Amino acid sequence: MFRNESSLHRALVCSLAAFVPAPAAMAAEAAGRAYVLDRDTPSLAALALPAGTLLGSVALQGRPEALVRTPDGSKILVLDQGPGKDKGDAGYQATARSSLTIVDAAALKVLSRVELGFGLLGGDNPTGLLGPDGERLVLLCPGYESKNPAESLARELVTVSVAKGEVAGRLPIERAVSDLQSDPEVKTAFLFSARRGKKEAAQPAELRIVDLKGDLQGPRLLGKVELKGDPQPPVLSPDGGYLYLLDEGNPSDKPEKNVPGSIQVISVATRALVATLEGGTRPREMTVDAKGKRVFFIDDGAPAKGLEAGFGELRVLQGAELKTKLETAPGGRFLRFSPGGDKLYVVAPAAVTVVELAGLQAHPMHLDRAKGAILYDDPGPAKELALSPDGKRAFVLYEKSSKLLVLDLDKEETVAMVTTGRGGIKFMKTLGAAALTAASYYAADRQASRSGGGLFYYDVYQVGRAVTSIVVRPDSRFVYVLNTQSGDVTVADSANGQVVDKLAGGGSGLRLLPGGKRVAVLASDQLKLIDAEANRKGPELAMDKLRSLAPSPDDKFVLALTDSQVVTLDPATGEVRGRATGFKKAVQVVFAP
């Protein structure tokens, strides 16, 4: 995305004395480069890896916030939402236009600076669309709405020709846009406006479908669809033919008051509502099965009491139809595909429903059939779920008690309940129904979109965001769990659930580094590394406001970004391989060949 559920990486800046080597020297060094945005200089610096040697820098204008690399790595796109003031719910009141600076990555030279509109969707963590060839960049400039017409600023969708370094087209947008998406080729954009206001006076939700034009002479409004209720942003069907918008309805435990949810289906070809499908009670977790060309979501079924209330539902969408619905354990909160892609797990407090995707057959795996533990001490709401890479184990982490449940997925039984951390917390007596947060091992957790179109993704692990507290070693042998209350990492053998060690530390999240030989414990002022081969503490590195970890595209290095420096780490050994210092406010890094 361009956006990412991530507040961008607050990255570095050298006292970038204007050292710019000759182009030939730059090309010779270009095999391993990192480009660092120093927001407060402002400038873009090129570093040679792994030493972190400054190859050169280029001065920028304004207060740039974000970097996006074209898929071929030839250009670095620098985004700046422009000066202004954050007015809270009213939005960002710009005092000048936002801008895009296009930099030649090899020569480290500004090719052009393009004025856009007022502000950028996502602010300092902008959302936009980049075509697979890197030639088409699409940005939403939200403008500003004011009760005083003289203070209002225009809202528009702007298409930029990256090759020409100029605006290719502008499309005025009447409604505030809360979500921007496109097809994979970035030829058609979908602009979603959420419902605004309450009851009869509410402004209905709306979906705009925009032609972005293959010749870059766009954009052009193809059509707009007024939506009923209060739907969520759209999900594109795997075949690209339909958009699904889920509306929760008005759920109630009393059958006579319950208003079921729904799915509104929009045809991309005709730009029209073609179906409104029943969604059940509290529909949620819409999940795309690209391999099976289906979309799943779960709901609580019809409200009822007694035995009839003991089941939830998994519903399957294909094309414009609801193909089928399967019975699941009640209170499902999380969907997760198996590593092999042949099963889907619906995780609920008391059971995991196992869905065989080939025939869409479902059966429960009961969590109360444990070897002790759950029957006697309910551990509280589930917080995270991780699957081992070999698909043989599942690990459920519970928030209140910091208990870890180890499941054997082949035998479909509980292996053990592990107490993480040092000391204990009094257990809750009900399992609860808190939503699970996806926790995964390295490959699935990276937010990477380095080649291909669509929403930009910032390829980093961010400190202070939704970082996971559990990781699994790539060979599936051991699991690592951070207990943020006691400040240590529990290492457990996934085969039998036995605790190998509890390593003192402290931090806000875990990350498995490329190669799986080191586990990083992230904190704002330090980075601690665990030797995952020997399961013992490794080096502890002091960090001045650690912002993020950024793995290189070849996974040979990991860069740790702080306000003032960039540290290059060897992910296999945890050793410091290089260090660049002197930055004022390093906010992001990207890599290019």
Order of alpha helices (4+ residues) and beta strands (2+ residues): alpha-beta-beta-beta-beta-beta-beta-beta-beta-beta-beta-beta-beta-beta-beta-beta-beta-beta-beta-beta-beta-beta-beta-beta-beta-beta-beta-beta-beta-beta-beta-beta-beta-beta-beta-alpha-beta-beta-beta-beta-beta-beta-beta-beta-beta-beta-beta-beta-beta-beta-beta
